Amino acid sequence: GAGVSQSPSNKVTEKGKDVELRCDPISGHTALYWYRQSLGQGLEFLIYFQGNSAPDKSGLPSDRFSAERTGGSVSTLTIQRTQQEDSAVYLCASSLALPSEQFFGPGTRLTVL
Amino acid sequence: EDQVTQSPEALRLQEGESSSLNCSYTVSGLRGLFWYRQDPGKGPEFLFTLYSAGEEKEKERLKATLTKKESFLHITAPKPEDSATYLCAVRPTDSWGKLQFGAGTQVVVTP
């Protein structure tokens, strides 16, 4: 079946602009996660959604970052007033439920000029 | 504080030369240790989950083992297509959702 998909695959933006990154999880998966992978650093947890529960936002680095999940499926990660330090690969994952294995999408490479 | 440390940072192997990667962790009450493989420009690919000391999982040339303080990923008779970064992750003490990842081991297998 289809895996996790993310769009766009690459995004180049100017400092100060807002960006939206999209994630389509595997069909039937109730949990959805966002991570960030910066050059030279490991994967860093950002936020996760599980069903209708309140999301765990404990990994969001600042209030410029937000995410929503509509209809229990597609999720959008929004970064407002982007900074150069936001440049990274943003990875989305989904799992059948908590605490099942997480399956990752290909990522969105964000470059802030 | 929960920590995940992988060693070595990089490993260069000849085809057929078996080796092991290490993942040591400090977590109060392990609730799953995960191994992923990541190819350049792609997202991590799930390999194994281990829950209990003594548990072992195998897939082709890969075998993962777990003790109370560390996990090993053994690569037996590797082939060039096993070249990738191997990531280890644990569930931190305060969450059932998020994973805490190590920095990874970059493996290069030459013909």
Interface residues (C-beta under 8 A of the other chain):
Chain A: V4 A31 Y33 Q41 G42 L43 E44 F45 Y48 Q50 D56 S58 G59 L91 A93 L98 P99 E101 Q102 F103 F104 G105 P106 G107
Chain B: R31 G32 F34 Y36 G41 K42 G43 P44 E45 F46 T49 L87 A89 R91 S95 W96 G97 K98 L99 Q100 F101 G102 A103 G104
